[in-house]
Amino acid sequence: MSNETSATTTRRGKAPAGERVADWADGRLGIYSLAKANMRKIFPDHWSFMLGEICLYSFIIIILTGVYLTLFFHPSMAEVVYHGSYVPMHGVRMTQAFESTLNISFDVRGGLLIRQIHHWAALVFLAGMMVHMMRVFFTGAFRKPREVNWLFGFLLFVLGMFTGFTGYSLPDDLLSGTGVRFIEGVILAIPLVGSYLQMFIFGGEFPGHDIIPRFFTVHVLLLPGIMLGLLVAHLILVFYHKHTQFPGAGKTNNNVVGMPLLPVYMAKAGGFFFLVFGFIAVIAAVATINPVWAIGPYRPDQVSTGAQPDWYMGFAEGLVRVMPGWEWDIWGHTINFGVLIPIVIFPLVLVAIAVYPFIESWITGDKREHHLLDRPRNAPTRTGFGVAWLTAYFVMLIGGGNDLWATHFHLSINVISWFVRIAFFVGPVLAFIVTKRICLGLQRRDKDKVLHGRESGIIKRLPHGEFVEIHEPLNQEQLHTLTQHHQPEPMEIGPTVDENGVERKVPRSQKLRAKLSQGYYGENNVIPKPTAEEYKEITSGHGHH
């Protein structure tokens, strides 16, 4: 009897196989404790945080479709004569890269759809990155302790641009070949070392025989590997620093109000992934992009009409197109400023975007940690800079497509080029001024709402005949949202002469910092938010209806 009881106890006490595997893994990897600490992590519930998720899901789609395409693509510049399924190309000499692209499009099951999804996902990824970075910029989410994460996101965007360029160059069609030729011209414009770099990169005179295999290695191995590492680091820092959140009732620098990661957020994220995947698949199915069969293989003696890069390269393309063709001949060497100046401006703009968090921190002297987001109106100077940059970017997009603007709208290409040249300098300045004035106007409106309440639309006639509009007082949550922001005081240099009449030497950097600080928080740059005394005086009814 005792033996049967012992056997039954042994059978009942034996855990299921899955649980035993989980225990084995937890004993060696600490999965349970890690999951317990992070699976209940709180995420704010705001639509703008989905922008980062769109970037993440697009990147996953790019990787999945890219692996599939790699199985059938031949990155070779060896020439062959085409005899595949696409009859109009029969007998045409082309590289194996172009031939394999045609085979993927017409002979591989689902190949064309996967190509389209891959290309559209890349465009959505970079568009999502740009909008996501603008959300981070305008709300001040890049401030301490997230400056490093801003750099990670910035590098992801820049590397995504160059990954996209190497990707759409791989088919070796006439359009992408024109883009590679453009890059060769940029490299040759570099003084002293340009010709050496060109020979090294292309493996000889353009187009050489090595550029497609090299682009393939960079596109499928080097850049995606770096981007994957940056993405993991970016997400780790997001978990470590916790999510920022918009100001509101119960939200402070020390907490996060929202939904737990498991199960609520994970369920929503899973559904959103398939929504993004389905959206990109629908676009890919109905909107053709990069139809290489209609463009034809690349030939150095031909140029594709209406050649346009993908939108994220339009800024650099516009800089080169609208720059006057200035050349200097120095000691027998020609320096082409028509290309050299744009390729200097482009990286300088990128560097300015990358280091902006550190510049703002230095100007304002703000060393506090920030987990609550700014309302863009409460940082007029920063918001003005962001809109000015976007204005310059979109002006150069017009310059990058000046030929298409000319043909579609029956305009002179010279007029468009001169418009872009002028607008590139004037447009950002006007955008900065107008944006700043709008922000200040919104601040005044917020102050008026705090002191006088919200306009109800109800008109009341007073006993002496005057008509007034009834204002409804704001509730405590609304008052908190409109007044919770911090307004740093502008930096002051102070007296340069002490009480003994000895002049104090002020460093130039400190003078510059004080002047810039006045531009951020000085008079006419920020509307002081209402004080408690002002609110009490107004609400007490003294002198008001």
CORHUWO-V94520 format. One record per backbone hydrogen bond with DSSP energy under -0.5 kcal/mol. NH is the residue of the N-H (numbers start at 1). CO is the residue of the C=O. Records with the same first field share a line. If there is no record, write none. Layout:
NH=CO / CO
This chain:
5=1
6=2
7=3
8=4
9=5
10=6
11=7
12=8
13=9
14=10 / 11
15=13
20=16
21=17
22=18
23=19
24=20
25=21
26=22
27=23
28=24 / 25
29=25
30=26
34=30
35=31
36=32
37=33
38=34
39=35
41=38
43=259
46=44
49=46
50=47
51=48
53=49
54=50
55=51
56=52
57=53
58=54
59=55
60=56
61=57
62=58
63=59
64=60
65=61
66=62
67=63
68=64
69=65
70=66
71=67 / 68
72=69
73=69
75=73
76=74
80=94
82=80 / 92
87=85
89=86
90=87
91=82
92=89
94=80
96=78
97=76
99=95
100=96
101=97
102=98
103=99
104=100
105=101
106=102
107=103
108=103
111=108
114=110
115=111
116=112
117=113
118=114
119=115
120=116
121=117
122=118
123=119
124=120
125=121
126=122
127=123
128=124
129=125
130=126
131=127
132=128
133=129
134=130
135=131
136=132
137=133
138=134
139=135
140=137
141=136
142=136
143=140
146=143
150=146
151=147
152=148
153=149
154=150
155=151
156=152
157=153
158=154
159=155
160=156
161=157
162=158
163=159
164=160
165=161
166=162
167=163
168=164
169=165
170=166 / 167
172=169
174=296
177=173
178=174
179=175
180=176
181=177
182=178
183=179
184=180
185=181
186=182
187=183
188=184
189=185
190=187
193=191
194=190
197=193
198=194
199=195
200=196
201=197
202=198
203=199
204=199
208=205
210=202
211=207
214=210
215=211
216=212
217=213
218=214
219=215
220=216
221=217
222=217
223=218
225=221
226=222
227=223
228=224
229=225
230=226
231=227
232=228
233=229
234=230
235=231
236=232
237=233
238=234
239=235
240=236
241=237
242=238
245=371
251=248
252=250
255=252
258=256
259=43
261=41
262=39
265=260
266=261
267=263
268=264
269=265
270=266
271=267
272=268
273=269
274=270
275=271
276=272
277=273
278=274
279=275
280=276
281=277
282=278
283=279
284=280
285=281
286=282
287=283
288=286
292=290
294=291
295=291
296=292
298=172
302=299
307=304
313=310
314=311
317=313
318=314
319=315
320=316
321=317
322=318
323=319
326=324
328=335
330=328 / 333
331=329
333=330
335=328 / 333
336=334
337=326 / 335
338=326
339=336
340=336
341=337
343=339
344=340 / 341
345=341
346=342
347=343
348=344
349=345
350=346
351=347
352=348
353=349
354=350
355=351
356=352
358=355
359=355
360=356
361=357
362=358
363=359
364=360
365=361
366=361
367=365
370=144
373=245
374=139
376=374
378=375
379=376
383=379
384=380
385=381
386=382
387=383
388=384
389=385
390=386
391=387
392=388
393=389
394=390
395=391
396=392
397=393
398=394
399=395
400=396
401=397 / 398
402=399
405=401
406=402
407=403
408=404
409=405
410=406
411=406
416=412
417=413
418=414
419=415
420=416
421=417
422=418
423=419
424=420
425=421 / 422
426=422
427=423
428=423
429=425
430=426
431=427
432=428
433=429
434=430
435=431
436=432
437=433
438=434
439=435
440=436
441=437
442=438
443=439
444=440
445=441
446=442
447=443
448=444
449=445
450=446
451=447
452=448
453=449
454=472
456=470
459=457
460=468
462=460 / 466
465=462
468=460
470=458
472=454
479=475
480=476
481=477
482=478
483=479 / 480
484=480
488=486
498=502
501=498
503=501
504=496
506=504
507=505
511=507
512=508
513=509
514=510
515=511
516=512
517=513
518=514
519=515
520=516
521=517
522=518
525=522
526=522
528=526
535=531
536=532
537=533
538=534
539=535
540=536
541=538
542=537
543=541
544=541
